[in-house]
């Protein structure tokens, strides 16, 4: 398994977590608007792990001690492990190979110990096995392999076990596995690892478990960039419910779904104090992340980035090339994140799309192709066909159809252990890199940056924010305030509140002509002149005077063609200014507001008349930006009967919807 960070590898500091108990956390129920406590499974060390004191009827009793001579291979047989420590033959590959439908139950205090010799506890390609109430420890599975259900058998039930102090993954999962009420603690790589070729793991349930302290072998330092750490890891799983778990203090991410997963429900979990991301959903599809309490995550990995000067927005929930995709069957066709409480994590939610990462690109290190194209058709995604539909769309994971709503985001930089420089922490993000690679890529330049922000149906709305949140958008160099995030350029977080209020979007532009340098955008055409005036302004001390120098037509143009950026097509804009006669008789002036597309093509002109007024007078209009509009500029035009007449303008502004005039 591997991880692909968008920038430098994050080295994680080791923090040993003790046997803490979960604190209560409230998540918002979007259906009712009420709060509900996120479930927290305080399993490790609890009485729920104690098996029955007497063997079930008909069970084969396995005595404590050396079990190498016990036949544990019979199908449809229940084995009852007596209290005490059980061992296998002192050989690397000695393991229990169950028969189909076998059940293994531990008495109180029953321990299966690999003694640092045996790689695996339970293996074999059999289905329907049940393992309950055992402590399984001391096994030394290699990296990316597992101790229990080593061969990812289907229909296994693994309940109320303690799986601790093993190497590799404590448990591998197969299709329709039911993994409930277990303690996964201090294992060398993962608590749980789920992978089978061909997206054949379906119907997986991971419920009410405790995952803590996993990745004790610190694999990201042993093999930088391996992407092989965390509380639990999923790969190519087609349907999983991850619910009611307490995932805390892991030396890496908490919950990581990596590569062509689909149809996940991650709900009612308490995910806290993990050194890296709380939830990482990567090159995967269709997920509901709902009603979780997520707090105190990514402090170590975020601080490591900050120390290196790496500004990538380390997140609590990280979506990397994650698609809501209706063409792939699932219970949702979105990446829906709703009803969660995110509290004092290093960051919030990062939506990221690597422009260079797509099927058949050398930058996509796994060699996997999208589920739309199919894993055996990777070679289709090559020049020249990839530059045209349908491969242009189908050959990449886009980060699209992300719906972030009715969440509560709280952030206090002083609560982060070790401090938190706000240029690095407390960020939401929706961004991509500049595409450069490979040479035949059709996604070079800002193609993916524009797509993820403006063309992929990614929406934040109806959330509640507390604290100094910032937003990184489009690219790493753009860090903006909430007012800009909700403003017309990005149009995010409609209906959301920030510290109890709604931020005022900044104007696309606002000119008060206080300085003589503000004359520079205006260039006179035939029959006119432009001059900065000091004194007698509408607001402040400066204004702009426009004078007729010839009889006949006159005009003053905005000289920064193709105009101001930030226009959103279909959005409503208020344009306004103040004007008055400067030298009589003021001509009748038309203020022409001109909407353009990105290439500068004029799409529409909206006219606002400025009739003769001797006192400062407001002129305004409200217009809907036409389809395709991304920019705006304007001109002032008039007819004059003689040279000399003049008028002044001040406080020119264009804002999104219902702007207020200065008084």
C-alpha positions as CSV (number, residue, x, y, z in Angstrom):
1,X,0.0,0.0,0.0
2,X,1.2,3.5,-0.5
3,X,0.5,7.1,0.1
4,X,0.8,10.0,-2.4
5,X,1.1,13.4,-0.7
6,X,0.7,16.4,-2.9
7,X,3.9,17.9,-1.6
8,X,6.8,16.7,0.6
9,X,6.3,13.6,2.7
10,X,5.1,14.4,6.2
11,X,7.3,12.9,8.9
12,X,5.2,12.1,11.9
13,X,6.5,12.6,15.4
14,X,5.7,9.6,17.7
15,X,3.3,10.4,20.5
16,X,2.5,7.5,22.8
17,X,-1.2,7.5,23.8
18,X,-2.3,6.2,27.1
19,X,-5.5,4.4,28.0
20,X,-7.7,7.5,27.8
21,X,-11.5,7.3,27.9
22,X,-13.6,9.1,25.2
23,X,-15.0,12.5,26.1
24,X,-18.4,13.3,24.9
25,X,-18.8,15.1,21.6
26,X,-21.9,16.4,20.0
27,X,-22.6,16.3,16.3
28,X,-25.5,18.0,14.6
29,X,-28.3,15.9,13.1
30,X,-29.1,17.7,9.8
31,X,-32.6,16.3,9.7
32,X,-33.6,17.7,13.0
33,X,-31.1,20.5,13.8
34,X,-30.5,18.9,17.2
35,X,-27.3,17.5,18.6
36,X,-26.5,13.9,19.2
37,X,-23.6,12.4,20.9
38,X,-21.1,10.7,18.6
39,X,-20.8,7.1,19.6
40,X,-17.5,6.2,21.2
41,X,-16.4,2.6,21.7
42,X,-14.2,2.5,24.9
43,X,-13.5,-1.2,24.3
44,X,-9.9,-1.8,25.3
45,X,-9.7,-3.2,28.8
46,X,-13.5,-3.3,29.2
47,X,-15.6,-6.2,30.4
48,X,-17.2,-6.5,26.9
49,X,-14.0,-8.4,25.9
50,X,-14.6,-11.2,28.4
51,X,-15.8,-14.4,26.9
52,X,-18.2,-17.0,28.4
53,X,-17.0,-18.7,31.6
54,X,-18.2,-22.0,30.4
55,X,-17.9,-23.6,27.0
56,X,-20.9,-23.6,24.6
57,X,-22.7,-26.8,24.2
58,X,-20.9,-29.2,21.9
59,X,-17.7,-27.1,21.8
60,X,-14.2,-28.6,21.6
61,X,-12.3,-27.3,24.7
62,X,-8.7,-26.2,23.8
63,X,-6.5,-26.2,26.9
64,X,-4.0,-23.5,27.6
65,X,-0.4,-24.1,26.7
66,X,1.1,-25.6,23.5
67,X,-1.8,-26.1,21.0
68,X,0.4,-27.3,18.2
69,X,-1.0,-30.8,18.6
70,X,-4.6,-29.8,18.6
71,X,-6.6,-30.3,15.4
72,X,-8.2,-26.9,14.8
73,X,-9.2,-27.5,11.2
74,X,-12.6,-29.0,11.4
75,X,-15.5,-27.3,9.5
76,X,-18.6,-26.1,11.3
77,X,-17.0,-26.8,14.7
78,X,-16.8,-24.5,17.8
79,X,-13.5,-24.4,19.7
80,X,-13.4,-23.0,23.2
81,X,-10.0,-21.7,24.3
82,X,-9.6,-22.1,28.0
83,X,-8.3,-19.4,30.3
84,X,-4.5,-18.9,30.0
85,X,-1.9,-18.5,27.2
86,X,-2.1,-20.6,24.1
87,X,0.8,-21.0,21.7
88,X,1.4,-22.6,18.3
89,X,4.3,-24.5,16.9
90,X,7.5,-22.4,17.1
91,X,7.7,-21.9,13.3
92,X,7.2,-18.8,11.2
93,X,4.2,-20.2,9.2
94,X,2.6,-22.2,12.0
95,X,-1.0,-20.9,12.2
96,X,-4.6,-21.9,12.7
97,X,-6.2,-22.9,9.4
98,X,-9.9,-23.1,10.2
99,X,-12.4,-25.3,8.5
100,X,-15.3,-23.6,6.7
101,X,-17.8,-22.2,9.2
102,X,-15.6,-22.8,12.3
103,X,-16.0,-20.8,15.4
104,X,-13.3,-19.9,17.9
105,X,-14.3,-18.5,21.3
106,X,-12.1,-17.4,24.2
107,X,-12.8,-17.9,27.9
108,X,-12.1,-14.9,30.2
109,X,-8.3,-14.4,30.0
110,X,-7.7,-16.6,27.0
111,X,-4.6,-15.4,25.1
112,X,-3.3,-16.6,21.8
113,X,0.4,-15.6,21.7
114,X,2.6,-15.7,18.6
115,X,5.7,-15.2,20.9
116,X,7.4,-13.1,18.2
117,X,7.8,-16.2,16.1
118,X,4.6,-17.0,14.3
119,X,3.6,-14.7,11.4
120,X,-0.1,-15.4,11.4
121,X,-2.8,-16.5,13.9
122,X,-5.6,-17.4,11.6
123,X,-5.2,-17.9,7.8
124,X,-6.5,-20.0,4.9
125,X,-8.9,-19.2,2.1
126,X,-12.1,-20.3,3.9
127,X,-15.3,-18.5,4.5
128,X,-17.7,-18.1,7.4
129,X,-15.2,-18.2,10.3
130,X,-16.1,-16.6,13.6
131,X,-13.5,-15.4,16.2
132,X,-14.7,-14.0,19.5
133,X,-13.3,-13.1,22.9
134,X,-9.6,-13.8,22.3
135,X,-6.6,-11.7,23.1
136,X,-4.3,-12.2,20.1
137,X,-0.8,-10.8,20.5
138,X,2.8,-11.3,19.7
139,X,2.4,-12.2,16.0
140,X,4.9,-10.8,13.4
141,X,3.1,-10.5,10.1
142,X,5.2,-8.8,7.4
143,X,4.3,-5.3,6.2
144,X,0.9,-5.2,4.4
145,X,0.0,-8.6,5.7
146,X,-2.3,-9.5,8.5
147,X,-2.4,-11.7,11.6
148,X,-6.1,-12.6,11.7
149,X,-7.9,-13.7,8.5
150,X,-4.6,-13.4,6.7
151,X,-6.1,-14.5,3.4
152,X,-9.1,-12.1,3.5
153,X,-11.7,-14.8,3.8
154,X,-15.3,-13.8,3.2
155,X,-18.2,-13.8,5.7
156,X,-15.9,-13.8,8.8
157,X,-17.2,-12.5,12.1
158,X,-14.6,-11.0,14.4
159,X,-16.1,-9.7,17.6
160,X,-15.0,-8.7,21.1
161,X,-11.3,-9.5,20.7
162,X,-8.2,-7.8,21.8
163,X,-5.7,-7.6,18.9
164,X,-2.6,-5.9,20.3
165,X,1.2,-5.7,19.9
166,X,1.4,-7.5,16.6
167,X,3.4,-6.6,13.6
168,X,1.8,-5.8,10.2
169,X,-2.0,-5.5,10.4
170,X,-3.8,-7.1,13.3
171,X,-6.7,-8.1,11.0
172,X,-7.3,-8.4,7.2
173,X,-10.9,-8.1,6.0
174,X,-12.8,-9.9,3.3
175,X,-16.3,-9.5,1.8
176,X,-19.3,-9.3,4.2
177,X,-17.0,-9.4,7.2
178,X,-18.5,-8.2,10.5
179,X,-15.9,-6.6,12.7
180,X,-17.5,-5.4,15.9
181,X,-16.5,-4.5,19.4
182,X,-12.8,-5.2,19.2
183,X,-9.8,-3.5,20.7
184,X,-7.1,-2.8,18.1
185,X,-4.1,-1.5,20.0
186,X,-0.5,-0.8,19.4
187,X,-0.1,-2.9,16.3
188,X,3.0,-2.4,14.1
189,X,1.3,-1.1,11.0
190,X,-2.6,-1.1,11.0
191,X,-5.3,-2.2,13.3
192,X,-7.3,-3.3,10.2
193,X,-6.4,-3.6,6.5
194,X,-9.0,-4.4,3.9
195,X,-7.9,-5.4,0.4
196,X,-8.8,-7.9,-2.3
197,X,-8.2,-7.7,-6.0
198,X,-11.1,-6.6,-8.2
199,X,-13.2,-4.6,-5.8
200,X,-14.6,-7.9,-4.5
201,X,-14.9,-6.8,-0.8
202,X,-18.5,-5.8,-0.4
203,X,-20.8,-5.5,2.6
204,X,-18.0,-4.8,5.1
205,X,-19.1,-3.7,8.6
206,X,-16.6,-2.1,11.0
207,X,-18.6,-1.1,14.0
208,X,-18.1,-0.1,17.7
209,X,-14.4,-0.9,17.8
210,X,-11.5,1.0,19.5
211,X,-8.4,1.7,17.3
212,X,-5.6,3.2,19.3
213,X,-1.8,3.5,19.1
214,X,-1.4,1.6,15.8
215,X,1.7,2.0,13.5
216,X,4.2,1.5,16.3
217,X,6.8,0.5,13.7
218,X,6.5,4.0,12.2
219,X,6.5,2.8,8.6
220,X,6.4,6.3,7.1
221,X,9.9,6.8,8.5
222,X,11.1,3.4,7.5
223,X,9.8,3.7,3.9
224,X,9.1,7.4,3.2
225,X,6.1,7.7,1.0
226,X,4.8,4.2,1.5
227,X,1.3,5.3,2.4
228,X,1.1,2.3,4.7
229,X,0.0,3.5,8.2
230,X,-2.9,4.3,10.4
231,X,-5.7,3.0,12.4
232,X,-7.5,1.3,9.5
233,X,-6.9,1.2,5.8
234,X,-9.2,0.2,2.9
235,X,-8.2,-0.5,-0.7
236,X,-10.7,-1.3,-3.5
237,X,-13.6,-2.0,-1.1
238,X,-17.0,-1.7,-2.7
239,X,-19.3,-1.1,0.2
240,X,-18.4,-0.5,3.8
241,X,-20.0,0.8,7.0
242,X,-17.5,2.3,9.4
243,X,-19.7,3.3,12.4
244,X,-19.5,3.9,16.1
245,X,-15.8,3.4,16.4
246,X,-13.4,5.3,18.7
247,X,-10.3,6.0,16.6
248,X,-7.7,7.8,18.6
249,X,-3.9,8.2,19.2
250,X,-2.8,6.4,16.1
251,X,0.6,7.2,14.7
252,X,-0.7,8.3,11.3
253,X,-4.2,8.7,9.8
254,X,-7.2,7.4,11.6
255,X,-9.5,6.1,8.8
256,X,-7.9,5.8,5.3
257,X,-9.7,4.7,2.2
258,X,-7.1,4.6,-0.6
259,X,-7.7,3.8,-4.3
260,X,-10.9,2.8,-6.0
261,X,-13.1,2.4,-2.9
262,X,-16.8,3.1,-3.3
263,X,-20.0,3.3,-1.3
264,X,-18.7,4.1,2.2
265,X,-20.7,5.2,5.2
266,X,-18.5,6.7,7.9
267,X,-20.9,7.6,10.7
268,X,-21.1,8.3,14.4
269,X,-17.4,7.7,15.1
270,X,-15.2,9.6,17.6
271,X,-11.9,10.3,15.8
272,X,-9.4,12.2,17.9
273,X,-5.8,12.8,18.7
274,X,-4.4,10.9,15.7
275,X,-1.0,12.3,14.6
276,X,-2.2,12.7,11.0
277,X,-5.5,13.1,9.2
278,X,-8.7,11.9,10.8
279,X,-10.3,10.7,7.6
280,X,-8.4,10.3,4.3
281,X,-10.6,9.5,1.2
282,X,-8.3,9.1,-1.7
283,X,-8.9,8.3,-5.5
284,X,-12.2,6.8,-4.4
285,X,-15.9,7.2,-5.0
286,X,-19.3,7.9,-3.4
287,X,-19.1,8.3,0.4
288,X,-21.3,9.6,3.3
289,X,-19.3,11.0,6.2
290,X,-21.9,11.9,8.7
291,X,-22.4,12.7,12.4
292,X,-18.8,12.1,13.5
293,X,-17.0,14.0,16.2
294,X,-13.5,14.8,14.9
295,X,-11.0,16.7,17.1
296,X,-7.4,17.2,17.9
297,X,-6.2,15.4,14.8
298,X,-3.1,16.1,12.6
299,X,-1.3,18.2,15.2
300,X,2.0,16.3,14.6
301,X,1.8,16.1,10.8
302,X,0.6,19.7,10.6
303,X,3.5,20.9,12.8
304,X,5.9,19.0,10.7
305,X,4.7,20.7,7.5
306,X,4.9,24.1,9.3
307,X,8.5,23.4,10.4
308,X,9.4,22.7,6.8
309,X,7.6,25.8,5.5
310,X,5.2,23.6,3.6
311,X,1.9,25.4,3.4
312,X,-0.2,22.5,2.1
313,X,-3.5,22.6,4.2
314,X,-3.2,19.6,6.5
315,X,-6.8,18.6,7.1
316,X,-9.0,16.7,9.5
317,X,-10.9,15.3,6.4
318,X,-8.8,15.1,3.3
319,X,-10.4,14.4,-0.1
320,X,-7.8,13.6,-2.6
321,X,-9.2,12.9,-6.1
322,X,-12.4,11.8,-4.5
323,X,-15.5,11.7,-6.8
324,X,-19.2,11.6,-6.3
325,X,-19.9,9.5,-9.4
326,X,-23.5,8.5,-10.4
327,X,-22.2,6.0,-12.9
328,X,-20.9,3.8,-10.1
329,X,-23.7,2.2,-8.1
330,X,-23.8,3.2,-4.5
331,X,-26.2,4.5,-1.8
332,X,-25.1,8.0,-2.8
333,X,-23.8,9.7,-5.9
334,X,-21.9,12.3,-3.8
335,X,-19.1,12.8,-1.4
336,X,-21.4,14.0,1.3
337,X,-20.0,15.4,4.6
338,X,-22.7,16.4,6.9
339,X,-23.6,16.7,10.6
340,X,-20.1,16.4,11.8
341,X,-18.4,18.4,14.7
342,X,-14.8,19.3,13.8
343,X,-13.1,20.8,16.8
344,X,-9.5,22.1,17.1
345,X,-7.9,19.9,14.5
346,X,-4.9,21.3,12.6
347,X,-7.2,22.0,9.7
348,X,-10.7,21.5,8.4
349,X,-11.6,19.9,5.1
350,X,-9.2,19.9,2.1
351,X,-10.5,19.0,-1.3
352,X,-7.5,18.4,-3.6
353,X,-7.0,17.3,-7.1
354,X,-3.5,16.5,-8.4
355,X,-3.5,17.8,-12.0
356,X,-0.8,15.3,-13.0
357,X,-2.4,12.2,-11.4
358,X,-4.6,10.2,-13.7
359,X,-4.9,6.8,-15.2
360,X,-1.7,5.8,-17.1
361,X,0.2,8.9,-15.9
362,X,3.7,8.3,-14.5
363,X,2.6,10.5,-11.6
364,X,0.0,8.0,-10.6
365,X,2.2,5.6,-8.7
366,X,-0.2,2.7,-8.1
367,X,-0.7,1.8,-11.7
368,X,-4.5,1.7,-11.1
369,X,-7.1,3.1,-13.5
370,X,-10.4,4.6,-12.7
371,X,-13.4,2.4,-12.1
372,X,-15.1,4.1,-15.1
373,X,-12.3,3.0,-17.5
374,X,-11.7,-0.3,-15.7
375,X,-8.5,-1.7,-14.2
376,X,-7.5,-3.7,-17.3
377,X,-7.9,-0.8,-19.8
378,X,-5.2,1.5,-18.5
379,X,-3.4,1.8,-21.8
380,X,-6.5,3.4,-23.3
381,X,-5.7,6.6,-21.4
382,X,-2.9,7.8,-23.7
383,X,-2.4,10.4,-26.3
384,X,-4.0,11.3,-28.6
385,X,-7.3,9.7,-27.5
386,X,-7.2,11.0,-23.9
387,X,-7.5,14.6,-25.2
388,X,-11.0,13.9,-26.4
389,X,-14.2,12.6,-24.8
390,X,-15.0,10.2,-23.2
391,X,-11.5,9.4,-22.1
392,X,-10.7,13.0,-21.2
393,X,-13.4,12.7,-18.4
394,X,-13.1,9.0,-17.7
395,X,-9.4,8.7,-17.2
396,X,-9.0,10.7,-14.1
397,X,-10.4,11.1,-10.6
398,X,-11.6,14.8,-10.4
399,X,-12.7,15.6,-6.9
400,X,-16.2,16.4,-7.9
401,X,-19.8,16.4,-6.4
402,X,-18.5,17.2,-2.9
403,X,-21.3,18.4,-0.7
404,X,-20.2,19.8,2.7
405,X,-23.2,21.0,4.7
406,X,-24.6,21.4,8.2
407,X,-21.3,20.8,9.9
408,X,-19.9,22.6,12.9
409,X,-16.3,23.8,12.6
410,X,-14.6,25.2,15.7
411,X,-11.0,26.2,15.9
412,X,-8.9,27.9,18.6
413,X,-5.2,28.1,17.6
414,X,-4.1,28.3,21.2
415,X,-5.7,24.9,21.9
416,X,-3.2,23.1,19.5
417,X,-0.4,21.6,21.5
418,X,2.8,23.3,20.7
419,X,1.2,26.2,19.0
420,X,-0.2,26.8,15.6
421,X,1.0,29.4,13.1
422,X,-2.2,30.6,11.4
423,X,-0.5,30.8,8.0
424,X,-0.5,27.0,8.2
425,X,-3.4,25.9,10.4
426,X,-7.1,26.5,10.6
427,X,-7.7,26.2,6.9
428,X,-10.4,24.9,4.6
429,X,-9.2,24.3,1.1
430,X,-10.4,23.6,-2.4
431,X,-7.4,23.6,-4.7
432,X,-5.1,21.9,-7.2
433,X,-1.6,22.2,-8.6
434,X,-0.5,23.6,-12.0
435,X,-0.5,20.7,-14.4
436,X,3.0,20.0,-15.9
437,X,3.4,16.3,-16.4
438,X,3.7,14.2,-18.5
439,X,4.2,16.0,-21.8
440,X,1.1,14.4,-23.4
441,X,-1.2,15.3,-20.5
442,X,-4.4,17.1,-21.6
443,X,-4.7,18.6,-18.1
444,X,-1.7,20.9,-18.1
445,X,-1.8,24.5,-16.9
446,X,-4.7,25.6,-14.8
447,X,-7.2,23.2,-16.2
448,X,-7.8,21.2,-13.0
449,X,-7.5,24.3,-10.8
450,X,-10.4,25.9,-12.7
451,X,-12.3,22.6,-12.7
452,X,-12.2,21.8,-9.0
453,X,-13.2,25.4,-8.0
454,X,-15.7,26.3,-10.7
455,X,-16.8,23.3,-12.7
456,X,-17.0,20.2,-10.4
457,X,-20.2,20.8,-8.4
458,X,-18.2,21.1,-5.1
459,X,-20.3,23.0,-2.5
460,X,-19.9,24.1,1.1
461,X,-23.1,25.5,2.5
462,X,-25.2,25.8,5.8
463,X,-22.2,25.2,8.1
464,X,-21.4,26.9,11.4
465,X,-17.9,28.3,11.9
466,X,-16.3,29.5,15.1
467,X,-12.7,30.8,15.2
468,X,-10.3,32.4,12.7
469,X,-10.9,30.1,9.7
470,X,-9.1,30.9,6.5
471,X,-9.5,29.3,3.0
472,X,-7.0,28.2,0.5
473,X,-8.6,28.1,-2.9
474,X,-7.6,27.4,-6.5
475,X,-3.8,27.1,-5.7
476,X,-1.4,27.1,-2.8
477,X,-0.7,30.8,-3.2
478,X,-4.3,32.0,-2.7
479,X,-5.3,32.3,1.0
480,X,-8.5,34.2,1.6
481,X,-10.8,35.3,4.3
482,X,-14.4,34.1,4.8
483,X,-15.9,37.2,3.0
484,X,-14.0,36.3,-0.1
485,X,-14.9,32.6,0.2
486,X,-18.6,33.4,0.3
487,X,-18.3,36.2,-2.2
488,X,-19.0,36.2,-5.9
489,X,-15.7,34.8,-7.1
490,X,-16.1,31.5,-5.3
491,X,-19.7,31.6,-4.0
492,X,-19.2,29.1,-1.2
493,X,-20.9,28.6,2.2
494,X,-24.3,30.0,1.4
495,X,-26.4,30.0,4.5
496,X,-23.3,29.5,6.8
497,X,-22.4,31.6,9.8
498,X,-19.0,32.7,11.0
499,X,-18.8,33.4,14.7
500,X,-22.5,33.9,14.7
501,X,-22.7,36.3,11.7
502,X,-22.5,36.3,7.9
503,X,-19.4,37.7,6.4
504,X,-19.8,40.6,3.9
505,X,-18.3,39.7,0.6
506,X,-15.6,42.2,-0.5
507,X,-16.3,44.2,-3.6
508,X,-14.9,43.0,-6.9
509,X,-13.4,46.5,-6.9
510,X,-14.0,49.7,-5.0
511,X,-12.4,53.0,-5.9
512,X,-12.5,56.0,-3.7
513,X,-9.7,58.1,-5.5
514,X,-8.0,59.1,-2.3
515,X,-4.7,58.9,-4.0
516,X,-3.6,60.4,-7.3
517,X,-2.4,57.0,-8.4
518,X,-6.0,55.8,-8.6
519,X,-6.4,57.7,-11.8
520,X,-4.3,55.1,-13.5
521,X,-7.1,52.6,-14.5
522,X,-8.8,55.4,-16.4
523,X,-7.6,56.4,-19.9
524,X,-9.3,59.3,-21.8
525,X,-10.5,58.8,-25.3
526,X,-11.2,61.5,-27.9
527,X,-12.6,64.8,-26.5
528,X,-12.0,64.2,-22.8
529,X,-9.5,64.4,-20.0
530,X,-9.2,62.8,-16.6
531,X,-7.7,64.4,-13.5
532,X,-7.5,63.7,-9.8
533,X,-9.1,66.2,-7.5
534,X,-8.3,67.0,-3.9
535,X,-11.0,68.4,-1.7
536,X,-14.7,68.5,-2.2
537,X,-15.0,64.7,-2.5
538,X,-18.1,62.7,-1.7
539,X,-16.1,60.6,0.8
540,X,-12.6,61.4,2.1
541,X,-10.5,64.0,0.2
542,X,-10.2,62.7,-3.3
543,X,-12.4,62.3,-6.4
544,X,-12.0,62.0,-10.2
545,X,-12.9,64.8,-12.6
546,X,-13.9,64.0,-16.2
547,X,-13.8,67.0,-18.5
548,X,-15.0,67.6,-22.1
549,X,-12.2,69.0,-24.2
550,X,-14.1,69.0,-27.5
551,X,-17.6,69.5,-28.7
552,X,-19.1,66.3,-30.0
553,X,-18.6,62.8,-28.6
554,X,-16.5,62.2,-25.6
555,X,-15.6,59.1,-23.5
556,X,-13.4,57.8,-20.7
557,X,-12.5,54.1,-20.7
558,X,-11.3,51.7,-18.1
559,X,-7.8,50.9,-19.2
560,X,-7.2,47.5,-17.6
561,X,-8.9,45.5,-20.4
562,X,-10.3,42.9,-20.1
563,X,-11.4,44.3,-16.8
564,X,-11.8,43.1,-13.2
565,X,-11.9,39.4,-12.6
566,X,-14.1,37.6,-10.1
567,X,-17.4,37.7,-11.8
568,X,-19.6,34.6,-11.5
569,X,-22.0,34.1,-14.3
570,X,-25.7,34.1,-13.2
571,X,-24.9,36.0,-10.0
572,X,-26.5,39.3,-9.1
573,X,-24.3,42.4,-8.8
574,X,-24.8,45.9,-7.5
575,X,-22.8,48.6,-9.3
576,X,-22.8,52.0,-7.7
577,X,-21.0,55.4,-7.7
578,X,-21.5,59.0,-6.5
579,X,-21.3,61.9,-9.0
580,X,-22.0,65.6,-9.3
581,X,-21.5,68.5,-11.7
582,X,-18.0,70.0,-11.5
583,X,-18.2,72.7,-14.3
584,X,-21.5,73.7,-15.7
585,X,-23.3,72.6,-17.7
586,X,-22.7,68.9,-16.9
587,X,-23.5,66.8,-20.0
588,X,-25.8,63.8,-19.8
589,X,-23.5,60.9,-19.3
590,X,-24.1,57.2,-19.8
591,X,-22.1,54.8,-17.5
592,X,-21.8,51.6,-19.6
593,X,-21.1,48.5,-17.5
594,X,-19.6,45.9,-19.8
595,X,-19.5,42.1,-19.1
596,X,-16.9,39.9,-20.7
597,X,-15.8,36.3,-20.8
598,X,-12.3,35.2,-20.0
599,X,-11.0,35.9,-23.5
600,X,-12.3,39.5,-23.3
601,X,-15.2,39.0,-25.6
602,X,-18.0,41.5,-24.9
603,X,-21.1,39.7,-23.8
604,X,-23.5,42.5,-22.8
605,X,-23.5,46.2,-21.9
606,X,-25.8,47.6,-19.2
607,X,-26.3,51.4,-19.2
608,X,-26.8,53.7,-16.2
609,X,-27.7,57.3,-17.0
610,X,-26.0,60.1,-15.0
611,X,-28.2,63.2,-15.4
612,X,-27.1,66.7,-14.4
613,X,-26.9,67.0,-10.6
614,X,-25.2,69.8,-8.8
615,X,-25.0,67.9,-5.4
616,X,-23.4,64.5,-4.9
617,X,-25.9,62.0,-6.1
618,X,-25.9,58.2,-6.1
619,X,-26.2,56.2,-9.3
620,X,-26.7,52.5,-9.1
621,X,-27.9,49.4,-10.9
622,X,-28.4,45.7,-10.2
623,X,-27.6,43.3,-12.9
624,X,-27.2,39.6,-13.4
625,X,-23.9,38.6,-15.0
626,X,-24.6,36.9,-18.3
627,X,-23.7,33.3,-19.1
628,X,-20.0,33.0,-19.6
629,X,-19.1,36.2,-17.8
630,X,-15.9,36.2,-15.7
631,X,-14.9,39.9,-15.9
632,X,-16.4,43.4,-15.9
633,X,-15.2,46.8,-17.0
634,X,-17.0,50.1,-17.8
635,X,-16.9,53.4,-19.8
636,X,-18.4,56.8,-19.3
637,X,-19.6,58.4,-22.6
638,X,-21.3,61.6,-23.4
639,X,-22.0,64.3,-26.1
640,X,-20.9,67.8,-25.4
641,X,-21.8,71.0,-27.2
642,X,-18.6,72.7,-26.1
643,X,-15.3,72.1,-24.3
644,X,-15.0,72.8,-20.6
645,X,-18.0,71.2,-18.9
646,X,-17.0,68.6,-16.3
647,X,-18.3,66.2,-13.7
648,X,-16.8,64.3,-10.7
649,X,-17.1,60.7,-9.7
650,X,-16.3,59.0,-6.4
651,X,-16.7,55.7,-4.5
652,X,-17.2,53.5,-7.5
653,X,-17.9,49.9,-6.5
654,X,-19.2,46.6,-7.8
655,X,-20.4,44.1,-5.2
656,X,-22.3,40.8,-5.1
657,X,-26.0,41.5,-4.4
658,X,-27.6,44.3,-2.4
659,X,-24.5,46.4,-1.6
660,X,-25.1,49.5,0.5
661,X,-24.1,53.0,-0.6
662,X,-21.6,55.0,1.4
663,X,-23.1,58.0,3.2
